[in-house]
């Protein structure tokens, strides 16, 4: 089975955070299946930078084909991608589209409809709204165009929570829906945090620096905690927003306990996980939040806001699920400081191994691809068969 994966960016486009790792790991897992041929069509967009295409292709040469089309204009406009789309979609059995408000979205939807190809559309939470959502009118027009190109029998929106399903269908009612979690790469034991030592509680925020992430609320919460804490903030955002965060840290008098490390990758990122007692995601709204999976897979318990659909954290005994109001975050931090964090981390890692490994998730997605392919094949067969006299 030939699967075409279309995305406005792809690994190692680290600027875009969690989705970069999700997409790469998902394609890696699919490519490990003997009868699945993966073909990635993307751009070299990486925020203000570009991907080093030669290096990226060299690392993936033995796995599957990745075509990085040259971006002409930001954020991800690459005319060469459109020129390649027709042939790639024609040869594919199933197309998987990633992203919503991107250059790649409408051409892919339109061509899949024209060529009658089944399509799975990972919207990555982009159709969800919060009070700080920007450009709502422009997005509404874009959504109407996308909706006009969808048919439930051929387009399935891939969502990861019931809340995302409901909000996505409000915007794109013409599509069908596939509710399926994302996965996570499970590191070996050497990547697991050590036992917690005495001293301050080490908190970790890791992700894109953006107002939707609720970082300001977390900073204000630190003024209310009774425990001794340290907070490491790892990530990058637009320069103006980063300057504002640094000013807020200084104005709140938190410079001694909060450190901004910028974007961290590879071993530096692993070191932050090893040093963390808790990972905190205080977002106003997120569909999945990959960093929570990364943390739990490494034995680090988490505190998640209720803007992220992770209510099972408390049921599984590996974290807290609370409002992202500063006072509530502060209470959660103090609660967690008195909890058996090492044991909670072990439970979280076991949960990830049992239900969130990429082998399991990719297997379920491939089964859906096959169902859609077989359904389309039956339609073609019926349409081609001679009518009874």
HELIX and SHEET records of a PDB file:
HELIX    1   1 UNK A   14  UNK A   16  5                                   3    
HELIX    2   2 UNK A   18  UNK A   31  1                                  14    
HELIX    3   3 UNK A   53  UNK A   60  1                                   8    
HELIX    4   4 UNK A   79  UNK A   91  1                                  13    
HELIX    5   5 UNK A  103  UNK A  115  1                                  13    
HELIX    6   6 UNK A  136  UNK A  148  1                                  13    
HELIX    7   7 UNK A  162  UNK A  171  1                                  10    
HELIX    8   8 UNK A  189  UNK A  191  5                                   3    
HELIX    9   9 UNK A  211  UNK A  213  5                                   3    
HELIX   10  10 UNK A  215  UNK A  222  1                                   8    
HELIX   11  11 UNK A  239  UNK A  251  1                                  13    
HELIX   12  12 UNK A  266  UNK A  275  1                                  10    
HELIX   13  13 UNK A  290  UNK A  297  1                                   8    
HELIX   14  14 UNK A  312  UNK A  315  1                                   4    
HELIX   15  15 UNK A  326  UNK A  337  1                                  12    
HELIX   16  16 UNK A  341  UNK A  355  1                                  15    
HELIX   17  17 UNK A  358  UNK A  384  1                                  27    
SHEET    1   A 7 UNK A  65  UNK A  69  0                                        
SHEET    2   A 7 UNK A  37  UNK A  43  1                                        
SHEET    3   A 7 UNK A   2  UNK A   7  1                                        
SHEET    4   A 7 UNK A  94  UNK A  98  1                                        
SHEET    5   A 7 UNK A 118  UNK A 122  1                                        
SHEET    6   A 7 UNK A 155  UNK A 159  1                                        
SHEET    7   A 7 UNK A 176  UNK A 179  1                                        
SHEET    1   B 2 UNK A  45  UNK A  46  0                                        
SHEET    2   B 2 UNK A  49  UNK A  50 -1                                        
SHEET    1   C 6 UNK A 258  UNK A 262  0                                        
SHEET    2   C 6 UNK A 229  UNK A 234  1                                        
SHEET    3   C 6 UNK A 201  UNK A 206  1                                        
SHEET    4   C 6 UNK A 278  UNK A 281  1                                        
SHEET    5   C 6 UNK A 302  UNK A 305  1                                        
SHEET    6   C 6 UNK A 319  UNK A 322  1                                        
END                                                                             
